[in-house]
Amino acid sequence: MKALCWDGVNKVAPQQVPDPQIRNGGDVIVRVRRTVTCGSDLHLLGGYIPFMRKGDVLGHEFLGEVVEVGPRVRRHAVGDRVVVSSFVSCGTCWYCEQELYSLCDNGNTNPAITEELWGFAPGGCYGYSHAMGGFAGSHAEYIRVPFADVGAFTVPDGVSDERALFASDSAATGWMGADLGGVRPGDVVAVWGAGAVGQMAARAAVLLGAERVISIDRYDNRLEMAATYAGAETINYEQTDVNGELLERSGGRGPDVCIEAVGMEAHSPGPQYAYDQVKQQLRLQTDRPTAVREAIYNCRKGGSVFVLGVFAGMVDKFPLGAMMNKGLTVRGGQMHGQRYIPMLLERMERGELVTEHLATHVLPLDEGARGYRMFKEKQDGCVRAVFIP
Amino acid sequence: MKRVATGVVMAVAAAAVVARLRRARGCAGRTTAGDRWHSVTIYRSPEEVGSLPEALAALGTSIEVRVRPAAGGRGTELAARIAEELPTGLGKVAAKLGDDDPVRRLRRALREAKQVAEIGEVLLPDRPPTTERTLTSRPLEYATRHGREEGRL
């Protein structure tokens, strides 16, 4: 089959690879109908997460049709149109029982790597390196989906492929940030990053009753989307002083909940950007935590910060003093998609959550390299490049 | 009070299981230099876990096993350690290079025992692989080959 593969640092290429096979009783094989780039893929492409091998299939956010089922699958049959959570989770371990699906004990076939890195291993993730299980990704004609009864969800007839696709990861991640960040009616919420996940987090905050939701980014087209589709106010951090603006818009208190949806390759107009870049390129720190620092600094006393952006390892100049002395609650996490996807599909069907606008560029898989280039460089207003295998 | 009583019953039952397993392996009370207890928590009751899981039973008398209820109703703590002298120095290196490291076998057996108890089978990696071997991929290839045998367990 055809697949878009990691071919080295900053190199992706369409290749012919073997078809996936049923390996466990709970597996299904899905023919991929739509699969989409994610900002976290750029960390793999850039070599910041050094657990990729030449030929690894990329992609973790996808939708398709079931074409083969394993003998223990009960909820799905050939022909089902499904959207699949990007995390591989068993559904029966203690973590899954607590609905912390991305922390599944049984979803990662290589737990040793992340145990050494982080102390304990989270679950697996499609197309996201051998540290996360080494599962082949979705930028391919077909993909194996383990634990399909737990991680694959039948898409209601009233929801299009174009909309349901983003329930797989972006919408679930954004929703988790607002939900576990503790957004309550009347809150002021600030969201760093107006990419797909940031927009979804902003929309979730609005739907959970926040009174003011403020999206922060440097790209006007993304901020316009956040305003139009999420109902958020906006701040362009290259044109406005974020700290002053957040104070003014929150009556001097600071936002109640601050959601970071940027990750380890953050930008900033100040000198700290150069500092972080130098340290990251010299591998003296693995991640650039600019937006995390801002979120912690600006959050109100006793407020909540949720880190949605992907980080790999160590950071420098983490504002521990602000976190401790202001009594903040800081949480983070990969997304627990299985917890949110059914509810998100219902909201999509009712029209409360729209996502089609995120797919600014739709391309055949053969043009994957171009899609990633446009996505990485934000060319032509690219927010997400969707591939059709 | 009911909870306390249940806890006592569970603890007694667990102690009995430990004693039985130790007797079965002829290594009761022996301390093995060089190895520690390696432990997994299985989200199933000791009754559901039952007798010695197959993956551990396969290691025969080379290991010592301990089973007890996990705190807070988290299931069953299954722990094991090597009951034989462990290779040291060059012997240890040779065992690792020759895929003959007893601690690695033990870690894999514990992880597989947990998976079989919780999900009914062991999650397998994708096959056939889509990757190609390169000189720089060798260390990662080695790490993933032992992905269930190393780590902090």
Interface residues (C-beta under 8 A of the other chain):
Chain A: A3 C5 Q15 V17 P18 P20 Q21 R23 N24 G25 G26 F51 R53 K54 G55 D56 V57 R72 C90 T92 C93 W94 E97 D105 N106 G107 T109 N110 P111 A112 I113 E115 E116 G119 F120 A121 H130 G133 G134 F135 A136 R144 P146 F147
Chain B: T41 Y43 R74 G75 R111 K114 Q115 E118 I119 G120 E121 L123 L124 P125 D126 R127 P128 P129 T130 T131 E132 T134 S137 L140 E141 A143 T144 H146 G147 R148 E149 E150 G151 R152 L153
